[in-house]
Amino acid sequence: MAESDPSGNFRMKRTNLERVIEQYVRLVNALQDDEYFDTVVIPLLGARDVLFDKWHHLTKEQRNMVWQADAALVQKWRIVAQMLPADCSDPRRWWWLLDKGPQVREKAEEY
């Protein structure tokens, strides 16, 4: 969908799903500072839930962006593990189970 900016140029309008991808990537990158991770983890996991639920709507390029962010998230699993609430009952949503270690991502592929 195109829209005009104030200068009259047309640009593509970002979808809500694109915003969620951008938010997810930004929040994964924000996990670099141990002091502020507590404000990032739950919104990050919520954004990943949305992407999981809408996966079939993502383009190949968008899926690659999410996979790259997922790989970074798995590397930061110890930070995430400190803030996880009670167990998630869906093992396919591995990001909620990172307190059990990075291997949960691989195990989720079995489902």
PAVOTOR-485682 format. One record per atom (N, C-alpha, C): z negated, x, y; residue in three letters; atom name; residue number from 1. Coordinates in steps of 0.1 Angstrom, whole numbers, always signed. Each point is the difference from the previous one (the first is absolute). Layout:
! PAVOTOR-485682
Z; X; Y; resn; name; resi
Z; X; Y; ALA; CA; NUM
...
//
This chain:
! PAVOTOR-485682
Z; X; Y; resn; name; resi
+0; +9; -12; MET; N; 1
+0; -9; +12; MET; CA; 1
+0; +9; +12; MET; C; 1
+9; -3; +10; ALA; N; 2
+1; +9; +12; ALA; CA; 2
-7; -7; +12; ALA; C; 2
-5; +8; +9; GLU; N; 3
-5; -5; +12; GLU; CA; 3
+3; +9; +11; GLU; C; 3
+0; -4; +12; SER; N; 4
+4; +8; +12; SER; CA; 4
-12; +5; +6; SER; C; 4
+0; +13; +4; ASP; N; 5
-11; +6; +7; ASP; CA; 5
+3; -2; +15; ASP; C; 5
-10; +4; +9; PRO; N; 6
+2; -3; +14; PRO; CA; 6
+13; +6; +6; PRO; C; 6
+5; +11; -6; SER; N; 7
+12; +6; +5; SER; CA; 7
+13; -7; -5; SER; C; 7
-2; -10; -8; GLY; N; 8
+12; -7; -6; GLY; CA; 8
+5; +6; -13; GLY; C; 8
-6; +11; -4; ASN; N; 9
+4; +6; -13; ASN; CA; 9
-5; -8; -11; ASN; C; 9
+7; -1; -11; PHE; N; 10
-5; -7; -12; PHE; CA; 10
-6; +9; -10; PHE; C; 10
-11; -4; -6; ARG; N; 11
-6; +7; -10; ARG; CA; 11
-5; -9; -11; ARG; C; 11
-2; +5; -12; MET; N; 12
-5; -8; -11; MET; CA; 12
-14; -4; +2; MET; C; 12
-3; -13; -2; LYS; N; 13
-14; -4; +1; LYS; CA; 13
-7; +3; -13; LYS; C; 13
-12; +6; +2; ARG; N; 14
-8; +4; -12; ARG; CA; 14
-6; -13; -6; ARG; C; 14
+0; +0; -13; THR; N; 15
-6; -11; -8; THR; CA; 15
-15; +3; -1; THR; C; 15
-7; -10; -4; ASN; N; 16
-14; +1; -3; ASN; CA; 16
-2; +10; -11; ASN; C; 16
+9; +0; -10; LEU; N; 17
-1; +9; -12; LEU; CA; 17
+2; +14; +5; LEU; C; 17
+9; +3; +9; GLU; N; 18
+1; +13; +5; GLU; CA; 18
-12; +5; +7; GLU; C; 18
-6; -9; +7; ARG; N; 19
-13; +3; +7; ARG; CA; 19
-11; +4; -10; ARG; C; 19
+0; -8; -11; VAL; N; 20
-11; +3; -10; VAL; CA; 20
+3; +14; -6; VAL; C; 20
+13; +4; -3; ILE; N; 21
+3; +13; -5; ILE; CA; 21
-5; +11; +10; ILE; C; 21
+4; -2; +13; GLU; N; 22
-4; +9; +10; GLU; CA; 22
-15; +2; +1; GLU; C; 22
-7; -12; -1; GLN; N; 23
-15; +0; +0; GLN; CA; 23
-6; +8; -12; GLN; C; 23
+6; -3; -11; TYR; N; 24
-5; +7; -13; TYR; CA; 24
+2; +15; +1; TYR; C; 24
+12; +4; +4; VAL; N; 25
+3; +15; +2; VAL; CA; 25
-10; +6; +10; VAL; C; 25
-1; -7; +12; ARG; N; 26
-9; +5; +10; ARG; CA; 26
-15; +2; -5; ARG; C; 26
-4; -10; -7; LEU; N; 27
-14; +0; -5; LEU; CA; 27
-2; +10; -10; LEU; C; 27
+9; +2; -9; VAL; N; 28
-1; +11; -10; VAL; CA; 28
-1; +13; +7; VAL; C; 28
+9; +2; +10; ASN; N; 29
-1; +13; +8; ASN; CA; 29
-13; +2; +7; ASN; C; 29
-6; -11; +4; ALA; N; 30
-13; +0; +7; ALA; CA; 30
-12; +4; -8; ALA; C; 30
+2; +1; -13; LEU; N; 31
-11; +3; -9; LEU; CA; 31
-3; +15; +0; LEU; C; 31
+5; +7; +10; GLN; N; 32
-2; +15; +1; GLN; CA; 32
-14; +3; +5; GLN; C; 32
-7; -9; +7; ASP; N; 33
-12; +3; +6; ASP; CA; 33
-11; -7; -7; ASP; C; 33
-9; +7; -7; ASP; N; 34
-11; -6; -8; ASP; CA; 34
-9; -9; +9; ASP; C; 34
-1; +3; +13; GLU; N; 35
-9; -7; +8; GLU; CA; 35
+4; -15; +3; GLU; C; 35
+13; -2; -1; TYR; N; 36
+5; -13; +4; TYR; CA; 36
+7; -8; -11; TYR; C; 36
-1; +5; -12; PHE; N; 37
+7; -7; -11; PHE; CA; 37
-5; -14; -3; PHE; C; 37
-13; -3; +4; ASP; N; 38
-6; -13; -4; ASP; CA; 38
+7; -11; +8; ASP; C; 38
+6; +3; +11; THR; N; 39
+7; -11; +8; THR; CA; 39
+14; -1; -5; THR; C; 39
+5; +8; -9; VAL; N; 40
+14; +0; -4; VAL; CA; 40
+2; -5; -14; VAL; C; 40
-9; +3; -9; VAL; N; 41
+2; -3; -14; VAL; CA; 41
+3; -15; -3; VAL; C; 41
-8; -9; +4; ILE; N; 42
+2; -14; -4; ILE; CA; 42
+13; -5; +6; ILE; C; 42
+3; +2; +13; PRO; N; 43
+13; -5; +5; PRO; CA; 43
+12; +7; -7; PRO; C; 43
-2; +12; -4; LEU; N; 44
+11; +8; -7; LEU; CA; 44
+2; -7; -14; LEU; C; 44
-11; -3; -7; LEU; N; 45
+2; -6; -13; LEU; CA; 45
+5; -15; +1; LEU; C; 45
-4; -6; +11; GLY; N; 46
+6; -14; +2; GLY; CA; 46
+15; +1; +3; GLY; C; 46
+4; +10; +8; ALA; N; 47
+14; +1; +3; ALA; CA; 47
+8; +3; -13; ALA; C; 47
-6; +8; -9; ARG; N; 48
+7; +4; -13; ARG; CA; 48
+0; -13; -9; ARG; C; 48
-10; -9; +1; ASP; N; 49
+1; -12; -7; ASP; CA; 49
+12; -9; +4; ASP; C; 49
+2; -1; +13; VAL; N; 50
+11; -7; +5; VAL; CA; 50
+14; +6; -5; VAL; C; 50
+1; +13; +0; LEU; N; 51
+12; +7; -4; LEU; CA; 51
+2; -3; -15; LEU; C; 51
-11; +0; -8; PHE; N; 52
+1; -3; -14; PHE; CA; 52
+5; -14; -2; PHE; C; 52
-5; -10; +7; ASP; N; 53
+4; -13; -1; ASP; CA; 53
+14; -3; +4; ASP; C; 53
+5; +8; +10; LYS; N; 54
+14; -2; +5; LYS; CA; 54
+10; +11; -5; LYS; C; 54
-4; +7; -10; TRP; N; 55
+8; +12; -5; TRP; CA; 55
+15; -4; -2; TRP; C; 55
+3; -12; -5; HIS; N; 56
+14; -3; -3; HIS; CA; 56
+7; -3; +13; HIS; C; 56
-6; -1; +12; HIS; N; 57
+7; -1; +12; HIS; CA; 57
+3; +13; +7; HIS; C; 57
-6; +11; -5; LEU; N; 58
+2; +13; +6; LEU; CA; 58
+14; +6; -4; LEU; C; 58
+6; +7; +10; THR; N; 59
+12; +7; -3; THR; CA; 59
-4; +13; -8; THR; C; 59
+10; +7; -5; LYS; N; 60
-2; +12; -7; LYS; CA; 60
-7; +11; +10; LYS; C; 60
+5; +0; +12; GLU; N; 61
-5; +9; +10; GLU; CA; 61
-15; -3; +3; GLU; C; 61
-3; -13; +1; GLN; N; 62
-14; -4; +3; GLN; CA; 62
-9; +4; -12; GLN; C; 62
+5; -3; -12; ARG; N; 63
-8; +4; -12; ARG; CA; 63
-3; +15; -1; ARG; C; 63
+10; +8; +4; ASN; N; 64
-2; +14; +0; ASN; CA; 64
-11; +4; +10; ASN; C; 64
+0; -7; +12; MET; N; 65
-10; +3; +10; MET; CA; 65
-14; -3; -6; MET; C; 65
-1; -11; -7; VAL; N; 66
-13; -4; -6; VAL; CA; 66
-4; +9; -11; VAL; C; 66
+10; +4; -8; TRP; N; 67
-3; +10; -11; TRP; CA; 67
-5; +13; +5; TRP; C; 67
+6; +5; +11; GLN; N; 68
-5; +12; +6; GLN; CA; 68
-14; -1; +6; GLN; C; 68
-3; -12; +6; ALA; N; 69
-13; -2; +5; ALA; CA; 69
-10; -1; -12; ALA; C; 69
+5; -7; -10; ASP; N; 70
-9; -1; -12; ASP; CA; 70
-4; +14; -6; ASP; C; 70
+10; +9; +0; ALA; N; 71
-2; +13; -5; ALA; CA; 71
-11; +7; +9; ALA; C; 71
+1; -2; +13; ALA; N; 72
-10; +6; +9; ALA; CA; 72
-14; -6; -2; ALA; C; 72
+0; -14; -3; LEU; N; 73
-12; -7; -2; LEU; CA; 73
-7; +5; -12; LEU; C; 73
+7; +2; -11; VAL; N; 74
-5; +6; -12; VAL; CA; 74
-7; +13; +2; VAL; C; 74
+6; +8; +8; GLN; N; 75
-5; +14; +3; GLN; CA; 75
-14; -2; +8; GLN; C; 75
-2; -11; +7; LYS; N; 76
-12; -2; +8; LYS; CA; 76
-10; -10; -7; LYS; C; 76
+1; +0; -13; TRP; N; 77
-7; -10; -8; TRP; CA; 77
-15; +1; +2; TRP; C; 77
-5; +12; +2; ARG; N; 78
-15; +1; +2; ARG; CA; 78
-5; -6; +12; ARG; C; 78
+8; +1; +11; ILE; N; 79
-4; -7; +12; ILE; CA; 79
+0; -15; -2; ILE; C; 79
+11; -5; -6; VAL; N; 80
+1; -15; -2; VAL; CA; 80
-12; -4; -9; VAL; C; 80
-3; +7; -11; ALA; N; 81
-10; -4; -9; ALA; CA; 81
-14; -2; +6; ALA; C; 81
-3; +7; +11; GLN; N; 82
-12; -2; +7; GLN; CA; 82
-2; -14; +6; GLN; C; 82
+11; -6; +3; MET; N; 83
-1; -13; +7; MET; CA; 83
+5; -12; -8; MET; C; 83
+3; +2; -13; LEU; N; 84
+4; -12; -8; LEU; CA; 84
-11; -10; -3; LEU; C; 84
+4; -12; +1; PRO; N; 85
-9; -11; -3; PRO; CA; 85
-1; -1; -16; PRO; C; 85
-5; -11; -5; ALA; N; 86
-1; -2; -14; ALA; CA; 86
+14; +1; -7; ALA; C; 86
+0; +2; -13; ASP; N; 87
+12; +1; -7; ASP; CA; 87
+10; -11; +2; ASP; C; 87
+12; +4; +0; CYS; N; 88
+12; -9; +1; CYS; CA; 88
+3; -4; -15; CYS; C; 88
+3; -12; -2; SER; N; 89
+3; -5; -14; SER; CA; 89
+15; +2; -4; SER; C; 89
+8; +4; +10; ASP; N; 90
+14; +2; -3; ASP; CA; 90
+4; +15; -1; ASP; C; 90
+1; +6; -11; PRO; N; 91
+3; +14; -1; PRO; CA; 91
+13; +5; +6; PRO; C; 91
+9; -10; +2; ARG; N; 92
+13; +3; +7; ARG; CA; 92
-2; +4; +14; ARG; C; 92
-11; -5; +6; ARG; N; 93
-4; +4; +14; ARG; CA; 93
-9; +12; +0; ARG; C; 93
+6; +11; -4; TRP; N; 94
-7; +13; -3; TRP; CA; 94
-7; +5; +13; TRP; C; 94
+5; -3; +11; TRP; N; 95
-6; +5; +13; TRP; CA; 95
-15; -5; +1; TRP; C; 95
-4; -11; -6; TRP; N; 96
-13; -5; +1; TRP; CA; 96
-9; +7; -11; TRP; C; 96
+6; +8; -9; LEU; N; 97
-7; +6; -11; LEU; CA; 97
-1; +16; +2; LEU; C; 97
+3; +5; +11; LEU; N; 98
+1; +14; +2; LEU; CA; 98
-14; +7; -2; LEU; C; 98
-11; -7; +0; ASP; N; 99
-13; +6; -2; ASP; CA; 99
+0; +5; -15; ASP; C; 99
+9; -4; -8; LYS; N; 100
+0; +5; -14; LYS; CA; 100
+10; +12; -2; LYS; C; 100
+6; +4; +11; GLY; N; 101
+8; +12; +0; GLY; CA; 101
+15; -3; +2; GLY; C; 101
+8; +10; +3; PRO; N; 102
+14; -2; +3; PRO; CA; 102
+8; -5; -12; PRO; C; 102
-5; +1; -12; GLN; N; 103
+8; -4; -12; GLN; CA; 103
+2; -15; +0; GLN; C; 103
-8; -8; +8; VAL; N; 104
+2; -14; -1; VAL; CA; 104
+14; -4; +4; VAL; C; 104
+6; +8; +9; ARG; N; 105
+14; -4; +4; ARG; CA; 105
+9; +1; -12; ARG; C; 105
-1; +10; -8; GLU; N; 106
+9; +1; -12; GLU; CA; 106
-3; -10; -10; GLU; C; 106
-13; -4; -2; LYS; N; 107
-4; -10; -9; LYS; CA; 107
+6; -14; +4; LYS; C; 107
+1; -2; +13; ALA; N; 108
+5; -13; +5; ALA; CA; 108
+14; -2; -4; ALA; C; 108
+8; +10; -2; GLU; N; 109
+14; -1; -5; GLU; CA; 109
+1; -5; -14; GLU; C; 109
-11; +0; -7; GLU; N; 110
+1; -5; -14; GLU; CA; 110
+0; -16; +0; GLU; C; 110
-4; -6; +11; TYR; N; 111
-1; -14; +0; TYR; CA; 111
+13; -7; +5; TYR; C; 111
//
